[in-house]
Amino acid sequence: MRKTLGWLLSLVVLIGTMGAAGSTAQAATAAGPAAATDIKDQILGIPGMSLVEEKPYPGYRFFVLTYEQPVDHRQPWKGTFKQRLTLLHKDVSRPTVFYTSGYNVNTSPRRSEPTTIVDGNQVSLEYRFFTPSRPDPANWANLDIWQAASDQHRIFTALKKVYPKKWLATGASKGGMTATYFERFYPRDMDGVVAYVAPNDVVNNEDSAYDRFFNKVGTKECRDKLNAVQREALVRREPLEAKYRAAAAENGWTFNTIGDLDRAYEAVVLDYVWAFWQYSLLSDCAAVPAAATASDQEIWDTVDTISGFSAYADQGLETYTPYYYQAGTQLGSPDIKQPHLKGLSRYGYQPPRNFVPRDIPMTFQPGAMKDVDTWVRDNADRMLFVYGQNDPWGAEPFHVGYGARDSYVMIAPGANHGANVAQLLDSEKALATARILQWAGVAPAATVADASRAVPLAAPDAQLDQRDLEREPQLRP
């Protein structure tokens, strides 16, 4: 993939030999034979890059930035917008991980698992059209996976001049999808991709894989318990919707986008089983109430805790309008059968169109995901896909075919939507860690000789390594 910028490397490699990593002095990088330029000045020297704030963190420099991007990469003269990103800087002599969540960017210092494994820098990018990274006025036709990949490509191209070592792309859920799409459209940029729990809805109107998943996930006892609560929430629709109206009045929730409170209530209830398996473990089933003897308050509390009654109010939907728009135009969305709700469900799984304001036009493009899926099967090169065994989104995963090179799909036993390399079986964990280290160009000699000896290079950090896994309804991966 992309080669190191020779002349710049010859300067910055001097800094990589200085003392213990992480101090402010060590964060400076060489700008010339007789002068040192602070990393912040180098970053802000990139045309279009602006500083929002710098936050101190031991061993790193952490910057919140914006970068000026074309609204339409095909017609860059038609205006720009500022896209927010963060930079966790360790040292220019280390590899860099390009992290995407697919949603808003977290403006607190965080470190993804690959960043910990390679002990590197991390660039984290906010997805276009998530506020404040939204053009004004917003032409929603410019929100698609190619435009987002082109955002990443421009930022990588700009920052590669400062961070010349190897780069890896990563992300979880929609972020894993985003990292995959970036690789599909710009395969020469990254030296490896680690995509976590990335859904792959190739044919949007064929979702039988999800039905098969829900028929076998966990244990029958747990499945029956969850189904019973979900059914009971619809049986008791009248008293529970009264509680919902009271909560809406108290919190100022409105339901103009989805249409009315009844549709919102059912959407939350229908999320219940999916959301349990997405975010909980089989052991958590013990805390689910027995539907037959549960009070209205107990049914309300378990649905609210697992699904969230604010999710389909206008105020809950607004943040995620860009996601629902993409689900209804390119990404696809699941539609599962729930026979235990027969005679009680009025709307079924509602389509993304119901969650996007009607003044935003949407037309589905059925070939978008097929194109990516075919490309990954035939062309994946240094790509790792990690899934959780009990995660509904893993029912339709990516696959690598005969044309793939040095690429893998691994499943963490018993894991949910938070699956990662650390949760894999020992042999696969070692292999995955070794490949990530080699892709990043930092594998110790012992690891190259014996993959079973591969371990993360950075020490654990409870704050940096927090998992920001939001509890979201099933329609948001």
Disulfide bonds with the S-S distance in Angstrom:
Cys222-Cys285 2.13
